[in-house]
Amino acid sequence: MVTVLLALVLALFAAMLFLNVYFRVKVFKVYKILVQNRVEFGAAHLFNKQKMEEEVISRYPHMREHIWAFVNHIQYSMRMATVLIFLITLFGAILMYFK
């Protein structure tokens, strides 16, 4: 039981590292395009769709696809990281309980 839980925690940690690298590559590709076109927005825009539409998309309509791709990649990577951290913590706690 302990071996299985330890393997699960290690596998989840490896998955988190892989997802971090994967999304970092995807985010930086889109980020590079946004920087080259001087698109600017803050962290508050990432989580407020209405604010993003009103303040950023209206200013840069030609970059709409890239902006939304960037926002979606950031949000998805944060959700995945949250789930993986929760699972690692849960399995780690179970592992500590059984050891």
N, C-alpha and C positions, 0 to 999 in steps of 0.2 A: 504494500500500500504506500509506504513512504517513497519507495523507488519510483512508483508511477506518478505520485504527486510532484516529486522533484523533477522528473522528466517533463511533466506538464508545465511546471513553472519555467524551466529552462527553454522549452519550446515556445512558450508565450513571450518570453523575453527576446528570443531570437526573432519571433514574428514582429515584435514591436520595433526592433532595430531595422529589420528589412522594410517595414512600412515607412519608417522615418526616412530612410534613404530614398525609397521609391517616390514618396510624395515630395521630398525635398527636390528631387530632380524635376518632377512635373511642375512644381510651384515655381522653381527658378527659371524654367523655360518661359513660362507665361510672364513672370515678373520682369524678366529681361526685356520682353516686348513692351510691357507697360512703362518701364523706365525709359526706353528709347523714344517712346512717344510722349514722355513727360506727363503721364497720367498720375494724379495725386489724389489720395484719399486716406482717411484715418482708420483706426481700428474700430471706431464706432460704426463706420459704414459697413464693415464686414458682417455685422450681426443685425443690421436694420435694413431690410430690403427696401422699404419705402424711402428712407433717407438716401440710400444708394441711388435709387432711381431719380429722385428729385435733384440731388446735388452733384452726383458724379456722372451718371449716364447721360443726363441732359447736357453736361459740359463736353463729354467725349462720346458722342453717339457712334462714331466710327470704330470705337474700341469696345463696344458692348460685349461681344463674344469673349474677348480676352479678359475683360473685367470679371464677367460672371464665371468664367473658367477658373480664374484665380481664387475668387471667393468660394466657389464650390470645393476646390481642392483643399483650401485652408480649413473650411468647416468639416469636410469629410475626414481629414487627417486628425482633427481635434476629437471628433466623435470616436474614431478608431482608437486613438491613444487613450481616451478616457475608459473605454470598454476594456482594453488590454491591461491598463493599470489596475482597474478594479479586479479583473480576473487574477492577475499576478498577486495582488494583495490578498484576495480571498484564498487562493490556493496556498500562498505562503503562510497565512494564518492557520489554515487547516494542517499544513505540514508542521508548524510549530506546536500545534495542539497534540498531534499524534507522536511527535518525537519526545 
